[in-house]
Amino acid sequence: MTTNQMIVVFIVLVVAAAFLFLWRRRDTGHTSDDHS
């Protein structure tokens, strides 16, 4: 695996993690009583 490929994979993982984190925060913020 080249350095460029490692950088791309790292960026994709960070973006995906940030997206899921923000999505779950927004979802739980709207429906805090449903998901316990």
Secondary structure, DSSP 8 states (H G I E B T S, - for coil): --HHHHHHHHHHHHHHHHHHHHHHHHHHHH-TTT--
